[in-house]
Amino acid sequence: MVQDKQLSSPKEKTTWRKLFWVAKLVITLLILSYIYHTFENEQKGIQDIGLVYKTILSKTHVLIISIILLLVPVNWALESLKWQRLARKAVPVTFLEAFRGTLTGLAIGVAAPAQLGDTIGRVASLRSHDRLKAIGAALVSNGIQFYVSIIGGGTGLLYVGEKLGLDPVTRSVLNGLLILLILLAAAIVSFRRKLTEWKTEKVFLTKLLSYFQIIGQYSAADLIVATTYGLLRYAVFLSQFVLVLSLFDFGLTYTNLSACAALIFLAKTLIPAVNVLGDLGLREFTALFVFKQYNLPAEQIIAATFLVWIINVLGPILIGIFLLWKYKWKGLK
């Protein structure tokens, strides 16, 4: 180990610091570009949305809006607890470190495809030379939230599926896909240890597989606790969306609002986030499709979705950018 450290000359360290600085700059510019284009896409309806907000941001809604705002840190705290529980199997991690990694991952996640950015942000923010061993933990954490959304969305589909106007074939295919995904999850959990015991003579593959060995080390208790955090976080996020929708007095029951919100989350989960619509655009498109059965004003549906994004995503992303620049990450080992 001493010899390894001696091999790192001051010049090499300076080069690495410059590379990390450039990488953070590029990521920051991509995140800001994402935010800019998101608001630019809303320009066409921003005046109508502004008028809608004037009607709901009143004294009568102070309590509901306060609850929505208070649930934001609860939402990300639960995600951080889940990440901490899973990551500490690989490296020591405190709650504050897990919270920092969660927000950093959220920010970088909008600059990279699928869950790649989220995984990079979480793993890189860990204060350990063995941080790469937590890659498998990040996959498990995201996988748990994926399946929680699948189950929640499937429940919503059973409740309001007939009202969506989907033809029988499409509904059968969608139901079959959800069942297949749930069975796949059960198989992965059951055979997780065997899946990580695969041996190969190729040095590169052996090194790569070592980053996923942690998946086979989780006990049933670990997965149950992490899944409980995932379920609680889903309940919080769903509650936020339902409370925002309730501000618009749509005349729908909380059960109907919850089922529709669950379907919106389901679409966001199943459809890749990297597309021309973007994360917010996808949610708006899905929300308009789901709520069309109730003949609700489109500008109010878009305003509700936009408000949820501003409160629960934009704020944490901006904090994530701050954390990205505040902490100096040491070279990966």
SVG drawing of the C-alpha trace seen along z (x, -y; Angstrom):
<svg xmlns="http://www.w3.org/2000/svg" viewBox="-67 -35 74 56">
<polyline fill="none" stroke="black" stroke-width="0.4" points="0.0,0.0 2.9,-2.4 4.4,-1.7 1.1,-2.4 0.9,-5.8 4.5,-6.6 3.7,-5.9 1.2,-8.8 3.4,-11.9 2.2,-15.4 1.9,-16.0 -0.4,-13.0 -2.5,-14.2 -2.8,-17.6 -3.9,-16.1 -6.5,-14.0 -7.8,-17.1 -8.1,-19.0 -10.0,-16.0 -12.4,-15.9 -12.9,-19.6 -13.7,-19.4 -16.0,-16.4 -17.9,-18.4 -18.2,-21.4 -19.5,-19.3 -22.0,-17.6 -23.2,-20.9 -23.6,-22.4 -25.7,-19.3 -27.9,-19.7 -28.4,-23.4 -29.2,-22.7 -31.8,-20.1 -33.4,-22.7 -33.3,-25.4 -34.9,-23.2 -37.6,-22.0 -38.7,-25.6 -38.4,-26.5 -40.7,-23.7 -43.2,-25.1 -43.1,-28.6 -46.0,-27.9 -48.3,-27.4 -46.6,-29.2 -49.1,-32.1 -52.1,-29.7 -50.2,-27.8 -49.4,-31.1 -53.1,-32.0 -53.9,-28.5 -51.3,-28.9 -52.8,-32.2 -56.1,-30.4 -54.5,-27.7 -51.8,-29.7 -54.3,-31.1 -54.6,-31.2 -57.1,-28.4 -54.4,-26.1 -51.6,-27.1 -51.9,-23.9 -51.9,-21.5 -49.0,-23.3 -47.0,-23.3 -47.5,-19.5 -46.4,-19.0 -43.2,-21.0 -42.5,-19.2 -42.8,-15.9 -39.9,-16.8 -37.1,-16.1 -39.0,-13.1 -39.1,-11.7 -35.4,-12.0 -34.5,-11.0 -36.3,-7.7 -34.4,-7.2 -31.2,-8.0 -31.9,-5.5 -32.5,-2.8 -29.3,-3.7 -27.4,-3.7 -28.8,-0.3 -27.7,1.3 -24.3,-0.6 -22.9,0.1 -22.6,3.8 -19.8,2.6 -18.3,-0.5 -19.0,-2.4 -21.5,-5.2 -23.3,-7.6 -26.8,-9.0 -25.5,-12.4 -23.1,-10.8 -26.0,-8.7 -28.2,-11.8 -25.5,-13.7 -25.0,-10.8 -28.7,-10.6 -29.1,-14.2 -25.8,-14.2 -27.0,-11.1 -30.4,-12.8 -28.6,-15.8 -26.1,-13.7 -29.0,-11.4 -30.5,-14.0 -27.2,-14.3 -26.8,-10.6 -29.0,-7.9 -31.2,-5.6 -29.8,-5.0 -26.2,-5.5 -25.9,-9.0 -27.7,-8.2 -25.3,-5.3 -22.2,-7.3 -23.3,-10.2 -24.1,-7.9 -21.0,-5.7 -18.5,-8.5 -19.7,-10.6 -18.8,-7.8 -15.7,-8.5 -13.9,-5.3 -11.3,-3.9 -13.5,-0.7 -16.5,-2.7 -16.8,-0.8 -17.9,2.2 -21.2,0.3 -22.2,0.4 -24.2,3.5 -25.9,1.7 -27.0,-1.2 -28.5,1.3 -30.4,3.0 -31.6,-0.3 -32.9,-1.4 -34.3,2.0 -36.3,2.0 -37.9,-1.4 -38.6,-0.1 -40.6,2.8 -42.4,0.8 -43.6,-1.4 -44.5,1.6 -46.7,3.0 -48.2,-0.4 -48.9,-1.1 -50.3,2.4 -52.8,1.8 -53.8,-1.5 -54.3,0.2 -56.6,2.7 -58.7,-0.1 -59.0,-2.5 -57.7,-0.5 -61.1,0.1 -61.6,-3.7 -58.4,-4.4 -59.9,-3.3 -57.1,-0.7 -58.1,2.1 -58.2,5.6 -55.0,6.7 -53.0,3.7 -54.3,4.3 -53.5,8.0 -50.0,7.2 -49.5,4.6 -50.8,6.9 -48.6,9.7 -45.5,7.5 -46.2,6.5 -46.7,10.1 -43.5,11.1 -41.5,8.4 -42.7,9.4 -41.9,13.0 -38.4,12.0 -37.9,10.1 -38.9,13.1 -36.4,15.2 -33.6,12.8 -34.1,12.5 -34.3,16.3 -31.2,17.0 -29.2,13.8 -26.3,15.7 -25.9,18.1 -26.1,15.2 -23.0,13.6 -21.0,16.8 -20.3,17.1 -16.6,17.6 -14.6,16.6 -10.9,16.8 -11.0,13.3 -9.4,10.8 -11.6,7.9 -14.8,9.8 -13.6,11.0 -12.9,7.4 -16.3,6.3 -18.2,9.1 -16.5,8.2 -18.5,5.0 -21.7,6.9 -20.7,9.5 -22.5,7.5 -25.9,8.5 -25.4,12.0 -24.5,10.8 -27.9,9.3 -29.9,11.2 -33.7,11.4 -33.8,8.9 -31.7,6.4 -34.0,6.6 -37.1,6.4 -35.9,3.2 -34.8,1.6 -38.1,2.5 -40.0,1.0 -38.1,-2.3 -38.9,-2.0 -42.6,-1.5 -42.7,-4.4 -41.0,-6.7 -43.5,-5.7 -46.3,-6.4 -44.8,-9.9 -44.3,-10.7 -47.8,-9.5 -49.3,-11.5 -47.5,-14.6 -48.9,-14.2 -52.4,-13.5 -52.3,-16.6 -51.2,-18.8 -54.0,-17.4 -56.4,-18.1 -55.6,-21.8 -57.4,-22.0 -60.7,-20.7 -61.2,-18.2 -64.1,-16.6 -62.5,-13.2 -62.1,-10.9 -58.6,-10.4 -58.8,-6.8 -59.2,-7.8 -56.5,-10.5 -54.1,-7.9 -54.8,-5.3 -54.2,-7.9 -51.0,-9.1 -49.8,-5.5 -50.3,-5.0 -48.3,-8.2 -45.4,-6.8 -45.8,-3.4 -45.4,-5.0 -42.3,-7.0 -40.8,-3.7 -41.5,-1.6 -40.7,-4.2 -37.0,-5.1 -36.3,-8.6 -34.0,-9.5 -36.4,-10.6 -37.5,-13.7 -40.1,-14.5 -37.8,-14.4 -38.7,-13.5 -41.3,-16.2 -42.7,-16.0 -43.2,-12.3 -45.1,-12.8 -47.3,-15.6 -48.1,-13.5 -49.0,-10.5 -51.1,-12.7 -53.1,-14.1 -53.7,-10.6 -54.7,-9.2 -57.0,-12.1 -58.7,-12.5 -61.4,-10.1 -62.5,-12.8 -62.6,-15.7 -60.4,-17.8 -58.8,-21.1 -55.5,-20.3 -53.8,-23.5 -54.7,-22.4 -53.3,-18.9 -50.0,-20.3 -49.8,-22.9 -50.2,-20.2 -47.5,-18.0 -45.2,-21.0 -45.7,-22.0 -44.8,-18.5 -41.6,-18.6 -40.6,-22.0 -41.1,-21.1 -39.8,-17.5 -37.2,-17.4 -35.9,-20.9 -35.0,-21.9 -33.1,-18.7 -31.3,-18.9 -30.0,-22.4 -28.8,-21.2 -27.2,-18.3 -25.3,-20.7 -24.0,-22.5 -22.8,-19.3 -21.2,-18.3 -18.9,-21.3 -18.5,-21.4 -17.0,-18.0 -13.6,-17.0 -13.6,-13.4 -10.4,-11.4 -9.3,-9.3 -11.1,-6.0 -9.2,-2.9"/>
</svg>
